[in-house]
Amino acid sequence: MSLLGESLNLKWHLQTLSVTCVALSYLSHELRHCIEVSNRYILLVQWRKLEDHTEGFRNSPQCQHWRKALHPFYDPFPTVEHYRLVEAGTA
């Protein structure tokens, strides 16, 4: 599959899975494509609170569906890290 095809397939999976995660305090996600490295993406998922991801989502049937749908796109497997917003700005 081409990079564009993989990207579109990944976007479709993310949109589908985001709908199933709403009840688990999922707020939003962003998929960003790296400009310098064409086969690199970053996925940022926003949860209401940390435990909504680490306990609620990871112990849910939706997580198994997520893994099955998205793990084929990971090369290498990503490091999952959690961040809190320090500051946001607008133009």
N, C-alpha and C positions, 0 to 999 in steps of 0.2 A: 504494500500500500504506500502511496506517496505521502510525503510529509503533510501536504495540504489535506489529503484524505484522512490521515491520522488525526490531524487537528480538528477537522469537522466532526469526525467520529467521537473524539474526546469531548468536544463541546456538547454534542447531543447527549452523551452519557451524563455529563455534569448537569445539564438542564433537567433531565429526567430524574436523576438522583436527588437534586435539590428539592424537588416537589415532595419526595417521600420523606425528607428529613425535617420538614417544617415543624412537625409536631415535637421534634427533639430539640427545640430551641436553636435550630439553624437559622441564621439571619441572612447571610449572603455569601457569595463567593466571587472571586476574580480569577480569571485565567489570563496570565500575561505571557507573551511570546518574547523571547530574548532577541534583541536586534543583532547582537554580535555573533551569537551561536544559534544557527537556524533550527537545530533540533532540540533546543532547551526551552522549557516552559517553567513558570512558577504558578502554583495554585495557592491562593490565599482564601481560607474559609473563615468566616466570622461566626462565632457562637455567642450566645447570650452570656455565658460564663464558662470558665475552663472545664468544670465538671460535666457540663452538657456534652462536651466532646469526649473527655477522658473516661467518663463513667457511663453516661446516658447513651451516646452514640456508639461507642466501641462495644457495648454489651447488647446492642440491638440487632434485630434481623436486617435492618437497613444497612448496617455496617458490613455484613456478609455480602449483601448485594453490591455495595460500593466496591468492596475488595475484588469481587468477581469481575465487575465491569471495568474497573480502572487499573488494576495491577498489570495487565498486559502492556500498558503504556509506559510503565516505569522502567527506565534503563539509564542509569542504575536506580535501584530502589531509593526513594527519597528519605531524607532525614525529616522527621516531624518535630517541629519546634513550636512553642507557644509564645506569643508576644502580646504585650498590652500597648495600647495607643498612648503615646507620650504627648504628641502634638500633631495637629493637622492644620493645613493651611489651604487657602484658595487663591486663585489669581485675581 
